[in-house]
Amino acid sequence: MKKYDFGVSALLIVLSLLLIRSSMTLGAAATGTAMGSGVWPAMLGTLLIVLSVVLAVQAALKKGDDEPAPIDFRSAGMKRMYILFGLLLAFVAVLKLLGFYIAVACLIPAVMRLLGEKRLWMDAALTAGMLAFVHLVFVLLLDLKLPGGLLFG
């Protein structure tokens, strides 16, 4: 298991460095704010590097090298992962076509259903709350423009 922890740590550090590098090319600060659009991705990349180093240190301090159980690719949990991956691909397509708000309004309830939430009012409340929060913070406070999609862009 140690070798997998070290491998995942190294991979995540490389991806984080690429994320930080690409975030440096994003635009300058939004009007009236000190934060540009690249600040948040750079902060997340830095946090991911820190957590990857923590994983590597934990793996180094772990005694022995326990063999991981084989992955059952037909299990119910893996089937949910396949569906989640499909939902994320659909999210990207809807985001490009119809824009951020519609894509998120479709993604959040779908993921909640996939994770077992059965109350419709909870789906609606969380979706509305997330959309309101994103609109308030990113559009009204930070003055950023969210993707409108090809049809509504």
Phi, psi and omega in degrees: 000331181301317183296327178290320178297316178295320179295315179295319178300313180297316180297316181292326177294316178298314178297323178295318178297321176295321178297315180296317179299315181288332179290338179289341180271354181286168187300169179288184182299144176292157182304124177079007179232162177267350184260128173269177182288348179268352184292312183296312176300323178294320178295318179294321177298318178296316178299320179295324176296314180300314181293327177292321176295320177299317177298318180294320179294317177299320179294321180293326181276348182290135179278138177074181179222083182292139181280127181289151176290144179296148181278130175268100185290353179254006183288165180296322179296319179291325177297321176295324177295320177297317179295319179298318177299318177296320177297320179292322175295318177295323177301315179298318180295315180293323177300315179292323185275312188248349177103173187296309187298316180291320180297316180291323179295336175271322186290312187300310179295326180295317179291321178298319177296318180298325180274000172107003178289128184248349183274117181298322181296328178291318176302310183294317182294315181293319179297312179297318179297316179295316179296318178296317179298312180298317180296316180298309185288307190276323183271310185279314183278314183267353177057043177259152179259123178274153182302130179265348180085171181290324183281326184246004186293000000 
